[in-house]
Amino acid sequence: MGWLKAIFGVLVGAFIGALIGGMEGWARMIAASVFGGLALLTLLIMGIYKGCMILWPGRGDWYAASSYLYELPPNDPQRAIDKNRREQWRSSDPQEEDAWFEVDMGKPRMIASIEFLADDSDVEKPAKWRMMFYGKGRRTLSHKDGDGFIYVEGNDIPNNTQYFRAQIKETAQDMPAGSNYAKRNLTTKVYWAISFIRIQEYRFSICGKRFCIHEL
């Protein structure tokens, strides 16, 4: 948005310069028309961009946090929500019970699904987890328990959810022999990694249904 404002300022300056400059009448009219038209076009683009940010704000006002204290890269929680899937968030310490990862989506939303993704080459996830949902003002709404990959959808997600928190209920190290984790070398501590959190939202739309599902 800043570069659009800069272009708009340059064009307005050029427009004023054309009007008061020393050019001949016909040249002045052409220059003023060109610069004035480009300035109006830039202003229109700025308006459309601003409108899109209001209707579909993306993740610019989102905030992520975790119970792990060290939050410099690659331990910065924002890495899990910034849509750059080439980077991932990784806990600064090994998994431990009641450790958590939380996302504030900026405002209450009607969420269709939440999925925590990890790199296939480095799948570091809790064995069992609890997802907790909060509304505006951190009002507790509900929770959902699960195991393996963190995925919640449908009626398990209450309307008007603004915050959600994934909490470890059982770490990978706690899994018994013979489980899916047996093939991994658990003589070393297992960390928690999230490459991306995929979130889908219900929205009013003209797609032929009352609600359509959009990925945030």
C-alpha positions, 0 to 999 in steps of 0.5 A, a space after each residue: 500500500 505504501 508504494 501505491 501512495 508514493 506513486 499517487 503523490 508523484 503523479 499528483 505532483 506531476 499533474 500540478 507541475 504540468 498545470 503551472 509549468 512553462 509548457 505551451 497550451 496544447 502540451 500542457 493539456 496533454 500532460 495534465 490529462 495523462 498525469 491526472 488520469 494516471 493519478 485517478 487510476 492509482 486512487 481507484 486501485 488504492 480504493 479497491 485494495 482497501 475494500 478488499 482488505 476490509 472484506 477479505 483481510 487475510 492474516 495481517 492482523 493475526 497473532 500467534 504465540 506459544 508456551 515456549 519462551 524462546 521465540 526467535 527464528 525458527 522458533 517464532 510462532 508467526 512462522 506457522 501463520 504467515 503462509 510461507 510454507 518454506 519456513 516452519 515454526 519449531 518449538 525451542 524445547 522438546 514436547 511436554 505435556 500442557 505445552 500449547 500453541 495459540 492463534 488470535 484471528 483478530 476477530 470472531 469468525 465462523 470457522 469450517 476447519 483448522 488443520 496443523 500441517 508439518 513437513 513430511 520429512 520432519 513430522 513432529 507432532 503431539 501424540 494426543 492433543 486438545 484444541 480449545 476455542 475462545 470467543 471475543 474477550 477470551 470467553 471460553 467456548 468449547 474444546 475438542 480432544 484428538 490424537 495424531 495430526 491436529 485437524 478439527 472441523 464442522 460442529 466441533 468448532 463453535 461459531 464466533 471463534 476468535 482464538 484457538 489453542 492446541 495443547 499437548 495432552 500426551 507427547 510422542 515420547 509417551 507413546 507405548 511400543 508398537 504404536 505408529 511412533 515405534 518406527 522413530 528413534 525416540 532415544 532423543 527428545 521430539 520437538 513440535 513443528 508446524 509448517 502451516 495452519 490451514 484454516 477455512 471459513 464460512 462466508 456469505 456468498 453468491 456461489 449458489 449457497 447460503 454459505 461458501 467455504 473460503 481458505 483464510 
